Amino acid sequence: MQSIFSLAGKNAWVTGACYGIGFAIAKAYAQAGAKTIIFNARHEDAVAKALEAYKAEGIENVKGYVCDVTDEVAVAELVQRIHDEVGQIDILVNNAGITRDGLMMRMSEQQWDMVLNVNLKSAFNFIHAVTPIMA
């Protein structure tokens, strides 16, 4: 599929890009010519499976990392590592998210906290860490 826009020379980071919407965004960015596609996941096996899936799609310029997106220090360290390895981070898509389906009355406080931390706090963590590099 031909892209309608060019990301030639750009490094794009898509959190939560192991499958689903994040994978589709990363794939579209690769098709648009992004120099490097960066993604992260909480577990090593998810990163490995996603790397295989990208390669099956013919996407070779992808780098996957393990990171707990709810951990501000871990995110800051990973952002610095990637900046050192790849260079400028041009695009950040805060896509990481989880659901804990069920009725509110059945949801535990721990489940609620997990959803908020992954879906909201992770966006803050990445924006906070990447802004000085992007600015």
Protein Blocks (a to p, Z undefined) as FASTA:
>chain_A
ZZfbdcehiacddehilgcjllmmmmmmmmnopabacdddfbfklmmmmmmmmmmnopab
bccddddfklmklmmmmmmmmmmmnopafbdcdfbccddeddfklpcfklmmmmmmmmmm
mmmmmmmmmmmmmZZ
